[in-house]
Amino acid sequence: MKLIESGPVLLDLDDTGVAHLRLNRPEAANGMDVPFLRGLYDAVMVAHGQAGLRCLVLTGEGKHFCAGGDVKTFASKGEALPDYLREATAWLQNVAQGLLALSAPVVTAVQGFAAGGGGFGLVCASDIVIAAESAKFMSGATRSGMAPDAGSSVTLPQIVGARKAMEIFLLNPTLSAAEALDIGLVTRVVPDADLLDETLAVAATLAAGAPRAQGATKRLVWSGLGGRVEAALPEEARTVSELSGTADSREGLAAVIERRAPRFTGA
């Protein structure tokens, strides 16, 4: 059953209770702008409303799962960027909360890059993550003069530990799928050609399970983070918006677009 048939985010639900949410901006590496994030939030809310939902599969169309924020759109906003990011961040945070609060398990498949507050943040808000062998992971926020988003300032330290999270946030390493598996960021690594089949097989196993037990288990695991994530979101949003008005942020965005090392001055 097609629930959302067109636009930057697609959603369908099969007769076994598996919903498939597709990020659908492949021409922009599924980069996140406000219309995209609004569509993603709408799709997550539609999923919440499906009584027969047993599992949500999250994938990205094209070569990359999600390269994070749409830096070209951000750079085009100039001095209006803080206002634009306030809205973008609000939608992204609602998406992360929606995924964490969904009673059905969220299984995310990653090919290409999962980067930035968007792509990396969605990985951190997922219950099970299947990565293609060639997949890459990077936070990248401080590299462009920004700060972590999507609740990842709380979820990532919980997943990989505080020391490793600090390294990922501050040094911005590009993690291979094997490295991501070693630190517990992803659940499983599979050959690239098998990514979708393996992900759907996991989803089928979950869909055949006891939905109330799975939902309760998910709630118990995430419940310790629930209040901390919600408490962190306003501070994340304020910080991202504030930093986006700095000269370093503008330089960071320009450096990403121009594929060069940034020259930060602290301004």
N, C-alpha and C positions, 0 to 999 in steps of 0.2 A: 504494500500500500504506500503510495506516494503521499507524504505529508507536506513537504516543501519541494516543489519541482523545478524551481528556477531561482537564479540569484547567486550571491556570493557564498551561500551555504545551502546544502541540499540535505534532505532528511527523508528516509523511508523506513518502513516497519514491515518485517515479514511475518508469516503466520506462526512462527515459533517464538515470537516475542523479541527477536533481535532487531534493534534499530540501528541504522547506519547513517551517521552524520558525516558529511563530506565537506571539508573546506574547499571552496571552488573558485579560487583566484589563481590558477596555476601560472598565468602570465606574469604575476607579481610574486611568485614563490609563496602564495597564500599570505602575503604581507597584510597586516591589519591596519585598516583605516576605520573611521567611524561607521560608515555604512556596513562594512564587513562585520564589525563587532556588534552592531545592532542586530544584524541578521543572525549571528552566532548565538546571541542571547535569546532571541526569539525561538531558535531551533531547540535550545536546551529547555526552554519553558514548555514548548510543545511536547518534548520528550517526557517532561514531568507529568503532563496531562494524560499520558497513555496508560490506561489501567492494566493492559496486558504486557507492558514492557518488562523483559527479563534481563536484557543486557544492552548497553549502548556501545557501539563500535565507532571510534573517532579516527578518521583518516584525512589525509590531504591529497588533493588531485595534483598530478604533475610530478616533477622531479623532486620536490621538497615537501615535507610535511608542513612546515611553517617557518619562515625566516624571521618572524617577529614583527615589529611595527613596520609600517610602510614608510621607510625613511625619506623617500622622495616627497611624499605627501607632507610629512612632518617638516622637512626643510622648506617647503614652499609656503608655509604659514608665517614665516618670519617672526615678528614680534607678537603675533597672535597665537603662537604655538602653545604657551601655557594654558590658554583657554581651551584650545583644541584638545590638548592632552588631558585636561580635567574631564572632558566628556568621554574621550577614548578610554581612559583609565577606569572610569565608573562602569562602563559597559564590560570591560575585561574582568574587573573584580566581581561583577555580578555573574559572569560566566563561570569563573573559578568556584564561587560559592555554590552555584547551581550544580556543577559537576560533583563537588564534594557532598552535597546534600541529596543527590539523586539516590533513591533506594537501590536501583539496579546497578550492578558493577559497570564501570567504565573501562573499556579495553581500547587502548590507543596503539595504532600502528605507525611507526616512524620510518620514513625513507628520506634520503637526502639530509637536509638540515632541520633540526629543531632548535631554534635560536631565539634570543631576545625574551623580553617579558612575556610575549605572546606564545611563541612556540615552546620555549623552555618551560614557561609557566603552566601551559596545558599539560605537559608531561608530568610535572610535579603534582597536578591536581587529578591525575588519573589513578585508577586502582591497579591496573595491570598494563604494562607497556611492553609491546613486542617491537624489536628493532631489527631492521635489515642490517646485514653485515657491514654495508658501506655507509650506514647512517652516522651522522655527526651531531654533537650536542654542544651548545655554548650559551652561556648566560648573556654576555656581551653588553650588559647595561652600562657598567662603568667605562667600558671601552669607548662609548659614545657620550660620555659625560652625564649619564643618567643613573637611575637606581633600580633595583629589582622590583618586579610588579607581579600581579596575579596571585598575591599571597605567598610567593615563593620565598620571601624573606623568613617565613615560618616553616613552610612545608619542606623546602630543600634541606635545612639543618636536621629536621626530623628524619628525613629519608637517608641522608648520607653522613650525618654527624656535623657538628659545628665547625671543626677544623677544615674538613674537606669542603664544606659549603663556603667558608670564607675564602679558600683558595679559588674556588670556581667563580665566586662573585668578584673578587679583587684582581685576580690574574687572568681571568677570561681564557682559560685553556680551551682548545677545541678537542673535545673528548671523542674518541672512537666508540663504536658500539661495544667493543670488547672492554674498553675502560669503563664505560657506563655500566656494563654488567658487573664488573669487578667491585664497584662501589655501591651497587644496589640501586642505581638510578633507574635501570630498566629490569624487567622481569626475565626476558628471554631474548636471545639473538638468533636469527634464522637466516638462511641464504636469501639474497635479494628476491629471487624469482619465487620464493615460497611465502613472502611476507603476508599477502592478503589471505592465502589459503590457511596459513598457520593461525592468523588472527581470527578468522571466521571459525576455525575449529575450536579455539579457546572459547569464543563467544557461544558456540553451540553447546559446549560442555556446561557453561554457566547457565544457559537458558534451560537446560534440562534439570538443573538443580532446584533446591527448595528456595523460592524467592524470598520468603519471609526470613528464613535463617540467614541467607546471604545479605539481605538488607540490614538485619540486626547486627551481623558481624562487621559489615562495613561501617555502620554507625559507631559500634564500640571502638573500632580501630581509629577512626577519625575524630571521635568525640573529644578526646583529649586535646586535639588541635583546634576544635571548632571555635571556642571562645578566643583563642590566641590569634587565629587567622582573622576573625572579624575585627578584633581590636587593632590588628596591624594594618588592615586595608586603608583606613583613613590616613594614617601616617604615611603609608606608601604613596597614596594619591597626592598628598600635600607635597611630599618630597620630590616626586617625579615632576609635578607642575612647577615647583620652585626651581629645580635644576634646569628645566627646559628653557628658562629665561636667561640663562647665563651664557657668556661668551664661549665657555668651554663646551657647553652642549651644542651650540651652533657649529663649533669647530669639529666636534665629534661626529655630528651628522654629515658634515661636508666630507670628512675623511672617509667615512664608510661609503658614501656615494662615489667619491673619487678613487677609492681603493688605495689609500695611502695611510701612513702612520699619522695619527693626530698630533698636534703641537699644542698641548694644554698650558695655560698660563696661570690658572687659578682664578681667573676673572669670571 
